[in-house]
């Protein structure tokens, strides 16, 4: 890892109507639009879905690093984030993030160690730690027999 501070530059451009083009050096540009809740088309990423997506992505990447460091065997992880946007004091803001993590481990795996790793991932996720909304983590661990 490179020393801190890290800097991330992203640009956005738009015309009076249509999508917003979001870009960063070395990445494919992405087109965004308001979500359905703000009268958008509902078929593109929006700032709201990008934020929840960043949280889900960061959770998975943080878990992967923790599992690797602790030599925790696992098969797959699915994370779903429900962000709750509310109006408070004439401002809209995310007040809560419900994270549901479904982890599959080998049948010989340790579910308690797996659950600890999931909670460590939630506590260590830099996106999660950068948000002010309340956080709630629900974990489900399933043991899976190896394929024959």
DRENNUKE-204015 format. One record per residue: x, y, z of N, C-alpha, C, O in turn; residue in three letters; residue number from 1. Coordinates in steps of 0.1 Angstrom, whole numbers, plus 2048, in hexadecimal, padded with zeros to 3 digits. Layout:
BEGIN
n_east/n_north/n_up/ca_east/ca_north/ca_up/c_east/c_north/c_up/o_east/o_north/o_up/aa/i
X/Y/Z/X/Y/Z/X/Y/Z/X/Y/Z/ALA/NUM
...
% end
This chain:
BEGIN
n_east/n_north/n_up/ca_east/ca_north/ca_up/c_east/c_north/c_up/o_east/o_north/o_up/aa/i
809/7F4/800/800/800/800/809/80C/800/814/80D/806/UNK/1
804/816/7F9/80C/823/7F8/809/82B/805/7FE/829/80B/UNK/2
812/834/809/810/83B/816/804/845/814/801/84A/809/UNK/3
7FE/848/820/7F3/852/820/7F9/860/820/804/862/824/UNK/4
7F2/86A/81B/7E4/86A/817/7E3/865/808/7EC/866/800/UNK/5
7D8/85E/805/7D4/85A/7F7/7CB/865/7F2/7C3/86B/7F9/UNK/6
7CC/867/7E5/7C3/871/7DE/7BC/86A/7D2/7C2/862/7CB/UNK/7
7AF/86D/7D1/7A7/867/7C6/7A0/872/7BF/799/87A/7C4/UNK/8
7A3/873/7B2/79D/87E/7AA/793/878/7A0/796/86F/798/UNK/9
787/87D/7A1/77C/879/798/776/886/793/775/890/79A/UNK/10
772/886/786/76C/892/780/75D/88E/77B/75B/882/779/UNK/11
755/898/77B/747/896/776/744/8A1/76C/748/8AD/76F/UNK/12
73D/89E/761/739/8A9/758/72C/8A5/753/728/89A/752/UNK/13
724/8B0/74F/717/8AE/74A/712/8BA/743/718/8C5/744/UNK/14
708/8B9/73B/701/8C4/734/6F4/8C6/73B/6F0/8BE/745/UNK/15
6EC/8D0/737/6DF/8D3/73F/6D6/8C7/740/6CF/8C6/74A/UNK/16
6D6/8BE/736/6CE/8B2/737/6D6/8A5/734/6E1/8A7/72E/UNK/17
6D2/89A/739/6D9/88D/736/6E1/888/741/6E1/88D/74C/UNK/18
6E9/87E/73E/6F2/878/748/6FD/880/74C/701/88A/746/UNK/19
703/87D/758/70F/883/75D/71A/879/759/719/86D/75C/UNK/20
725/87E/754/731/875/751/73A/876/75C/73F/881/760/UNK/21
73E/86B/762/747/86A/76E/753/863/769/753/859/762/UNK/22
75F/869/76C/76B/863/766/777/865/771/777/86D/779/UNK/23
780/85C/76F/78D/85C/777/798/856/76F/795/84D/767/UNK/24
7A4/85B/770/7AF/857/767/7B0/848/768/7B1/842/773/UNK/25
7B1/842/75C/7B4/833/75B/7A7/82B/75C/7A8/81E/75B/UNK/26
79B/831/75E/78F/829/75F/785/82D/754/786/838/74E/UNK/27
77D/823/751/772/826/747/769/830/74D/765/82F/758/UNK/28
765/83A/745/75B/844/74A/74E/83D/74D/74A/832/747/UNK/29
746/842/756/739/83D/75A/72F/848/758/732/853/75B/UNK/30
723/844/754/718/84D/753/70E/84B/75E/70A/840/760/UNK/31
70B/856/765/701/855/770/6F5/85E/76D/6F5/866/764/UNK/32
6EB/85C/775/6DF/864/775/6D8/863/782/6DC/85B/78B/UNK/33
6CF/86C/785/6C7/86B/791/6C0/85E/793/6BC/858/789/UNK/34
6BE/859/79F/6B6/84D/7A1/6A7/850/79F/6A3/85C/79E/UNK/35
69F/846/79E/691/847/79C/68B/850/7A7/682/858/7A4/UNK/36
690/84F/7B3/68A/857/7BE/68C/866/7BC/684/86E/7C1/UNK/37
695/86A/7B3/697/878/7B0/693/87A/7A1/699/883/79A/UNK/38
68A/872/79C/684/874/78F/68E/870/784/68D/875/779/UNK/39
698/868/787/6A1/864/77D/69C/858/775/692/852/779/UNK/40
6A4/853/76B/69F/848/763/6A0/83A/76B/698/831/767/UNK/41
6A8/839/775/6A9/82C/77C/6B1/821/776/6B1/816/77B/UNK/42
6B7/824/76B/6BF/81A/764/6CE/81D/763/6D5/817/75B/UNK/43
6D2/826/76C/6E1/829/76D/6E5/82A/77B/6DC/82C/784/UNK/44
6F2/82A/77E/6F7/82C/78B/6F4/83B/78E/6F5/844/786/UNK/45
6F1/83D/79B/6EF/84B/7A0/6F9/84E/7AB/6FF/844/7B0/UNK/46
6FA/85A/7B0/703/85C/7BB/6FF/854/7C7/707/84F/7CF/UNK/47
6F2/852/7C9/6ED/84A/7D5/6F1/83B/7D3/6F6/835/7DD/UNK/48
6EF/835/7C7/6F3/827/7C6/702/826/7C5/707/81B/7CA/UNK/49
709/830/7C0/718/82F/7C0/71D/82F/7CF/726/827/7D2/UNK/50
717/837/7D7/71B/837/7E5/719/82A/7EC/722/824/7F3/UNK/51
70D/824/7EA/70A/817/7F0/713/80C/7EA/717/803/7F1/UNK/52
715/80D/7DD/71E/804/7D6/72C/805/7DB/733/7FB/7DD/UNK/53
731/811/7DE/73E/813/7E3/740/80C/7F1/74A/806/7F4/UNK/54
735/80D/7F9/735/807/806/735/7F8/805/73D/7F1/80C/UNK/55
72D/7F2/7FC/72D/7E3/7FA/73B/7DE/7F5/740/7D4/7FA/UNK/56
740/7E5/7EB/74D/7E2/7E5/758/7E2/7F0/760/7D9/7F1/UNK/57
759/7ED/7F7/763/7EF/802/762/7E4/80C/76C/7DF/811/UNK/58
756/7E0/810/754/7D6/81A/75A/7C9/815/761/7C2/81C/UNK/59
757/7C5/808/75C/7B9/802/76B/7B9/802/772/7AF/806/UNK/60
771/7C4/7FD/780/7C5/7FC/786/7C5/80A/791/7BF/80B/UNK/61
780/7CB/814/786/7CB/821/785/7BD/827/78E/7B8/82D/UNK/62
779/7B6/825/778/7A8/82A/783/79F/823/789/797/82A/UNK/63
784/7A1/816/78E/799/80F/79C/79A/815/7A3/790/817/UNK/64
7A0/7A7/818/7AD/7A9/81E/7AE/7A3/82C/7B8/79D/830/UNK/65
7A4/7A4/834/7A3/79F/842/7A4/78F/841/7AB/789/849/UNK/66
79C/789/838/79C/77B/837/7A9/776/833/7AE/76B/838/UNK/67
7B0/77D/829/7BD/779/825/7C7/779/830/7CF/770/832/UNK/68
7C7/784/837/7D1/786/842/7CF/77C/84E/7D8/778/854/UNK/69
7C2/778/850/7BF/76E/85B/7BE/760/856/7BB/757/85D/UNK/70
7C1/75E/849/7C1/751/843/7B3/74A/844/7B2/73E/847/UNK/71
7A9/752/843/79B/74D/845/796/748/837/796/74F/82E/UNK/72
793/73B/836/78E/736/82A/77F/73A/827/777/739/831/UNK/73
77C/73E/81B/76F/742/818/76D/73F/809/776/73E/801/UNK/74
760/73E/805/75D/73A/7F8/756/746/7F0/75A/748/7E4/UNK/75
74D/74D/7F6/747/759/7EF/741/762/7FA/73E/75E/805/UNK/76
740/76F/7F6/73A/779/7FE/731/781/7F6/735/786/7EB/UNK/77
724/783/7FA/71B/78C/7F4/717/797/7FE/713/793/809/UNK/78
718/7A3/7FA/715/7AE/803/70A/7B7/7FC/70B/7BB/7F0/UNK/79
700/7BA/803/6F5/7C3/7FF/6F4/7CE/809/6F4/7CC/815/UNK/80
6F4/7DB/803/6F3/7E7/80B/6E6/7EE/808/6E2/7F0/7FD/UNK/81
6DF/7F1/813/6D2/7F9/812/6D6/806/819/6D7/807/825/UNK/82
6D7/810/811/6D9/81E/816/6CC/825/818/6C3/825/80E/UNK/83
6C9/82B/823/6BD/833/826/6C0/842/825/6C7/847/82D/UNK/84
6BA/848/81B/6BB/856/819/6AF/85D/81F/6A3/85A/81C/UNK/85
6B1/867/828/6A6/86E/82E/6A8/87D/82D/6B3/882/82A/UNK/86
69E/884/830/69E/893/830/69F/897/83E/696/894/846/UNK/87
6AA/89E/842/6AB/8A3/850/6B0/8B1/84F/6BA/8B5/849/UNK/88
6A9/8BA/857/6AD/8C8/857/6AF/8CE/849/6B8/8D5/847/UNK/89
6A5/8CB/840/6A5/8D0/833/6B1/8CB/82A/6B3/8D1/81F/UNK/90
6B8/8C1/82F/6C3/8BB/827/6C0/8AC/825/6BB/8A6/82F/UNK/91
6C3/8A7/81A/6C2/898/818/6D0/892/81C/6DA/897/818/UNK/92
6CF/887/823/6DB/880/826/6D8/871/829/6CD/86E/82D/UNK/93
6E3/869/828/6E1/85B/82B/6E2/85A/83A/6EC/85E/841/UNK/94
6D8/854/840/6D7/853/84F/6DA/845/854/6DD/843/860/UNK/95
6DA/83B/84B/6DC/82D/84F/6E1/825/843/6DD/827/838/UNK/96
6EA/81C/846/6EF/812/83C/6ED/804/842/6F4/801/84C/UNK/97
6E4/7FC/83D/6E3/7EE/841/6EB/7E6/837/6E8/7E5/82B/UNK/98
6F4/7DE/83D/6FD/7D6/835/6FA/7C7/838/6FA/7C3/844/UNK/99
6F6/7C0/82E/6F4/7B1/830/6FF/7AA/829/701/7AB/81D/UNK/100
706/7A2/830/712/79A/82B/70F/78C/82C/70C/786/837/UNK/101
70F/785/820/70C/776/820/719/770/81B/71E/771/810/UNK/102
71F/769/825/72C/762/823/72B/753/822/724/74D/82A/UNK/103
731/74D/818/732/73F/817/740/73A/81A/74A/73F/815/UNK/104
741/731/824/74E/72C/828/74E/71C/826/743/716/825/UNK/105
75A/716/825/75A/708/824/754/701/830/754/707/83B/UNK/106
74F/6F5/82E/748/6EE/839/752/6EC/846/74D/6EC/851/UNK/107
75F/6EC/843/768/6EA/84F/76C/6F8/854/773/6F9/85E/UNK/108
766/703/84F/76A/710/853/764/714/861/75B/70D/866/UNK/109
769/71E/867/765/723/874/75C/72F/873/760/73A/870/UNK/110
74F/72C/875/745/737/874/747/743/87D/745/74E/87A/UNK/111
74C/740/889/74F/74B/893/75A/754/88E/759/760/88F/UNK/112
765/74E/888/770/756/883/76B/75E/877/76F/769/874/UNK/113
762/757/86F/75D/75E/863/755/76A/867/756/775/861/UNK/114
74C/769/871/744/774/876/74D/77F/87B/74A/78B/879/UNK/115
757/77B/883/761/786/888/767/78D/87C/768/79A/87D/UNK/116
76B/786/872/771/78D/866/767/796/85F/76B/7A1/85B/UNK/117
75B/792/85E/750/79B/858/74F/7A8/861/74E/7B3/85B/UNK/118
74E/7A7/86E/74D/7B2/876/75A/7BB/875/759/7C7/876/UNK/119
765/7B5/874/772/7BD/872/771/7C4/865/776/7D0/864/UNK/120
76C/7BE/85B/76B/7C5/84E/762/7D1/84F/764/7DB/849/UNK/121
756/7CF/856/74D/7DA/858/754/7E6/85F/752/7F2/85C/UNK/122
75B/7E2/86A/762/7ED/872/76E/7F3/86A/771/7FF/86D/UNK/123
774/7EC/861/780/7F1/85A/77E/7F7/84D/787/7FC/847/UNK/124
771/7F6/848/76E/7FB/83A/770/80A/83A/769/811/841/UNK/125
779/80F/832/77B/81E/832/76F/826/82D/76E/831/831/UNK/126
767/820/824/75C/827/81F/751/828/82A/74C/833/82D/UNK/127
74F/81D/831/746/81D/83C/74A/827/847/742/82E/84D/UNK/128
757/827/84A/75D/830/854/75C/83F/850/75E/848/859/UNK/129
75A/841/843/759/84F/83F/74A/855/83E/748/860/83B/UNK/130
741/84C/842/733/850/841/72D/853/84F/732/84E/859/UNK/131
723/85C/850/71E/860/85D/711/858/860/70D/858/86C/UNK/132
70B/852/856/6FE/84A/859/701/83E/862/70C/839/862/UNK/133
6F7/83A/869/6F8/82F/872/6FA/822/869/6F6/822/85E/UNK/134
702/819/86F/705/80C/868/6FF/801/86F/6FF/800/87C/UNK/135
6FA/7F7/867/6F5/7EB/86D/6F9/7DF/865/6F6/7DF/859/UNK/136
700/7D6/86B/705/7CA/863/6FD/7BE/867/6FC/7BB/873/UNK/137
6F9/7B6/85D/6F2/7A9/85F/6FB/79F/858/6FD/7A1/84C/UNK/138
6FF/794/85E/707/78A/858/700/77D/857/6F8/779/860/UNK/139
702/776/84C/6FD/768/84B/709/760/846/70F/764/83C/UNK/140
70C/755/84C/717/74D/849/712/73F/845/70A/739/84D/UNK/141
715/73A/83A/711/72D/835/71D/724/833/726/728/82C/UNK/142
71D/718/838/727/70E/836/724/707/829/718/702/827/UNK/143
72D/705/820/72B/6FF/813/735/6F3/812/741/6F5/814/UNK/144
730/6E8/80E/739/6DC/80C/740/6DE/7FF/73A/6E4/7F5/UNK/145
74C/6DA/7FE/754/6DB/7F2/74E/6D3/7E7/748/6C8/7E9/UNK/146
74F/6D8/7DB/749/6D1/7CF/751/6C5/7CC/75D/6C4/7CD/UNK/147
74A/6BA/7C8/751/6AD/7C6/756/6AC/7B8/75C/6A2/7B5/UNK/148
% end
